[in-house]
C-alpha cells in the first residue's frame, strides 16, 4: 500500500472541500477500496473518511419512506429496519460476515455498484432515491453498468430513500467464499405494481426483470412466471456458474421471493 494522507471531516461541506484535493478519494466502509489499495490497484493521495459525519448516519421513517444515511453500517440497517422493512433488514444482515457488516455502509455499497452486491438490488426494486450533496437521483437512472453510476467527481451519497413496499423479499444464492450474491433477487410489491431487481447475474450489473414485473403485477403468484425465461446472453460466466445457470437462478429465486413475500 502506498503512503496517503487521511482526513476525517465532521460535515458534508468539509468532506466535499477535502475531496477537492488532487487524487483525493472518499472512504466510507472501505470494504472494497482498502483491499484494492493493498493490492496496489489504487493509490489515492488523500483518503477522505465519511465515518465522522453524524448527519450521514441513522435510519428513519416518514410518510412510508425509509431514509438511511449514506454512512450507516449494514449491521445498523439490519437492526433498525427490522420492524418496518424486514426484507431490507434481512438483506443487510446477510452481507459478508460480522466484520464486514459493522464496517461496510449502504452508501459505499451503492456508490461502488459491484455487480454482485446486495444493496443495489434493493434500491432498484424499491425505486429508491439516491441523495447526494448536490441532487437527488432516481435508482433507475443511477445504476449505469458494472461499477458505473451517475455519480460525478467529488459527489457523495448522503442518504438513500426507499419507499416501503406492501410486501417484499430478497432471495440470495450465496457464493460461499465471498458471501456476495452468485445471483440475488429483490422483489417489492406496491399498489402501482411489482418491481423485481436482479444482482450477481448480469455482466452489466443490477437490472430489472420487466417481464416478471408485468406478470406479477397482474397475478402475484409464482405460477405467473412459470412460462417466462431469462436470456443467458450477457449473463456472467465464471468458475462458479455458467450464464445459463445464472439465468436459471433468476427465475428460481424470483419464484421463491414471491412465495416468501406472499
C-alpha positions in Angstrom: 0.0 0.0 0.0 1.3 3.5 -0.9 1.5 6.4 1.6 -1.5 8.6 1.7 -3.0 11.4 3.8 -6.0 10.6 5.9 -8.7 13.2 6.5 -11.8 12.7 8.7 -14.2 15.6 8.3 -17.3 16.1 10.6 -19.6 17.6 8.0 -20.6 17.1 4.4 -19.3 20.5 3.4 -15.9 19.7 4.9 -15.8 16.4 3.1 -16.6 18.0 -0.2 -13.9 20.5 0.3 -11.4 17.8 1.2 -12.3 15.9 -1.9 -11.3 18.9 -4.0 -7.6 18.0 -3.3 -5.6 16.3 -6.1 -6.1 12.5 -6.2 -8.5 12.5 -3.2 -10.9 9.6 -2.7 -13.9 9.2 -0.5 -13.7 6.4 2.1 -16.9 5.0 3.6 -16.7 1.5 5.0 -13.6 0.7 2.9 -14.5 -2.9 2.3 -13.6 -2.6 -1.4 -11.2 0.3 -1.5 -8.8 -0.8 1.2 -8.2 -4.3 -0.3 -7.8 -2.6 -3.7 -5.1 -0.3 -2.2 -3.3 -3.2 -0.5 -3.1 -4.9 -3.9 -1.7 -1.6 -5.3 -4.5 -1.4 -7.8 -5.4 2.0 -6.5 -3.2 4.7 -4.9 -5.2 7.8 -3.8 -3.0 10.5 -2.3 -5.8 11.6 0.1 -8.4 9.4 1.8 -11.4 11.4 3.0 -13.3 9.3 5.6 -17.1 9.8 5.8 -17.4 7.9 9.0 -17.2 11.0 11.2 -20.2 12.8 9.7 -23.1 12.3 12.1 -25.6 13.7 9.7 -24.9 10.8 7.3 -25.8 8.1 9.8 -29.0 6.6 11.0 -32.3 5.1 9.9 -35.7 7.0 10.0 -39.2 6.5 8.6 -41.6 9.2 7.5 -44.5 9.1 5.0 -44.0 5.5 4.1 -40.3 6.1 3.1 -37.3 4.8 4.9 -34.3 7.1 4.8 -30.9 5.7 5.6 -27.8 7.8 6.0 -25.1 7.0 3.5 -22.5 6.2 6.2 -24.8 3.8 8.1 -23.2 0.4 8.5 -25.0 -2.7 7.3 -25.4 -4.0 10.9 -27.3 -0.9 11.9 -29.7 -1.3 8.9 -30.2 -4.9 9.9 -31.2 -3.9 13.4 -33.1 -0.6 12.8 -35.1 -1.6 9.7 -36.3 -4.9 11.0 -39.7 -3.7 12.4 -40.8 -1.7 9.3 -38.9 -3.1 6.4 -37.9 -6.7 7.3 -36.8 -7.7 3.8 -34.2 -4.9 3.8 -33.1 -5.8 7.3 -32.7 -9.4 6.2 -30.6 -8.4 3.2 -28.3 -6.2 5.3 -28.0 -8.9 8.0 -26.7 -11.4 5.4 -24.0 -9.3 3.8 -20.5 -10.7 4.3 -19.6 -11.5 7.9 -19.9 -9.6 11.2 -16.7 -7.6 10.5 -18.0 -6.5 7.1 -21.4 -5.7 8.4 -20.0 -3.4 11.1 -17.7 -1.5 8.7 -19.4 -1.6 5.3 -22.0 1.1 4.6 -25.1 1.4 2.4 -23.7 4.5 0.6 -20.3 2.8 -0.1 -22.0 -0.3 -1.5 -24.3 1.7 -3.8 -21.6 4.1 -4.9 -19.3 1.1 -5.8 -22.1 -0.7 -7.6 -20.3 -4.1 -7.6 -22.2 -6.4 -10.0 -22.8 -8.9 -7.2 -23.6 -6.5 -4.3 -26.9 -6.8 -2.5 -27.9 -3.2 -1.8 -28.2 -2.1 -5.5 -31.0 -4.7 -6.0 -32.9 -3.3 -3.0 -32.5 0.3 -4.3 -33.6 -0.6 -7.8 -36.5 -2.8 -6.7 -38.0 -0.2 -4.4 -37.5 2.7 -6.9 -35.3 4.3 -4.3 -33.9 7.9 -4.5 -30.2 8.3 -4.1 -29.5 11.6 -2.3 -26.1 13.3 -2.8 -24.6 16.5 -1.6 -25.9 18.2 -4.7 -29.0 16.4 -6.0 -31.4 13.5 -5.9 -31.2 10.7 -8.4 -33.8 8.0 -9.1 -32.4 4.5 -8.8 -33.5 3.7 -12.4 -31.1 6.4 -13.6 -28.4 5.9 -11.0 -27.0 2.4 -11.9 -25.3 2.5 -15.3 -23.4 -0.7 -15.7 -20.8 -2.7 -13.9 -19.1 -0.5 -11.3 -20.7 2.5 -13.1 -23.1 5.0 -11.6 -24.4 8.5 -12.3 -22.2 10.0 -9.6 -19.9 12.8 -10.7 -16.4 13.5 -9.5 -16.5 14.6 -5.8 -20.2 13.7 -5.4 -21.1 12.0 -2.1 -24.1 9.8 -1.3 -25.5 11.3 1.8 -28.7 9.2 2.1 -30.9 6.7 0.4 -34.7 7.0 0.5 -36.5 3.7 0.0 -40.3 3.6 -0.3 -41.5 0.8 2.0 -43.4 -1.8 0.0 -46.6 -3.7 0.9 -44.7 -6.9 0.6 -41.1 -7.7 -0.2 -38.4 -10.4 -0.1 -34.8 -10.9 -1.0 -33.5 -14.2 -2.2 -29.7 -14.6 -2.3 -27.9 -17.6 -3.7 -24.6 -17.1 -1.8 -21.2 -17.6 -3.2 -19.8 -19.2 -0.1 -16.2 -17.9 -0.3 -17.0 -14.2 -0.8 -20.6 -14.1 0.6 -21.5 -12.0 -2.4 -24.6 -13.0 -4.4 -23.9 -15.5 -7.1 -27.4 -14.4 -8.0 -29.8 -12.4 -5.9 -33.4 -11.2 -6.5 -35.1 -8.4 -4.6 -38.9 -8.3 -5.1 -41.1 -5.4 -3.9 -44.9 -5.1 -4.3 -46.6 -1.7 -4.3 -50.2 -0.6 -5.1 -48.9 0.5 -8.5 -47.3 -2.9 -9.3 -44.4 -5.2 -8.6 -40.7 -4.4 -9.2 -38.1 -7.2 -9.5 -34.4 -6.4 -9.4 -31.6 -8.9 -10.0 -28.0 -8.7 -8.9 -25.0 -11.0 -9.3 -26.1 -12.4 -12.7 -25.5 -9.8 -15.4 -22.3 -8.5 -16.8 -23.9 -5.1 -16.9 -24.6 -5.2 -13.1 -28.0 -4.9 -11.4 -31.1 -4.9 -13.6 -34.9 -5.1 -13.5 -36.7 -8.2 -14.9 -39.5 -6.3 -16.5 -41.3 -9.4 -17.9 -41.7 -10.8 -14.4 -42.8 -7.4 -13.1 -45.7 -7.3 -15.6 -46.7 -10.9 -15.0 -46.6 -10.5 -11.2 -48.4 -7.1 -11.2 -51.3 -8.9 -12.9 -51.1 -12.1 -10.8 -48.9 -12.1 -7.7 -48.1 -15.8 -7.6 -45.2 -18.0 -8.5 -47.3 -19.5 -11.2 -47.4 -16.2 -13.0 -43.8 -16.5 -14.1 -43.9 -20.2 -14.9 -43.9 -19.6 -18.6 -41.2 -17.0 -18.6 -37.5 -17.4 -19.1 -34.4 -15.3 -18.8 -31.9 -14.9 -21.7 -28.4 -16.2 -20.9 -26.9 -13.6 -23.2 -25.0 -11.0 -21.2 -25.0 -13.1 -18.0 -21.8 -13.6 -16.1 -20.0 -16.9 -16.7 -17.1 -18.0 -14.4 -15.9 -21.0 -12.4 -18.9 -20.6 -10.1 -21.6 -20.8 -12.7 -22.3 -20.5 -16.4 -24.5 -17.8 -17.9 -27.3 -20.4 -18.4 -27.0 -21.4 -14.8 -27.4 -17.8 -13.6 -30.3 -17.1 -15.9 -32.0 -20.2 -14.4 -31.3 -18.9 -10.9 -33.0 -15.6 -11.7 -36.3 -17.4 -12.3 -36.0 -19.8 -9.4 -35.1 -17.1 -6.9 -37.9 -14.8 -8.2 -40.4 -17.6 -7.6 -39.1 -18.2 -4.1 -39.3 -14.5 -3.4 -42.9 -14.3 -4.5 -43.8 -17.2 -2.2 -41.9 -15.8 0.7 -43.4 -12.3 0.3 -46.9 -13.5 -0.3 
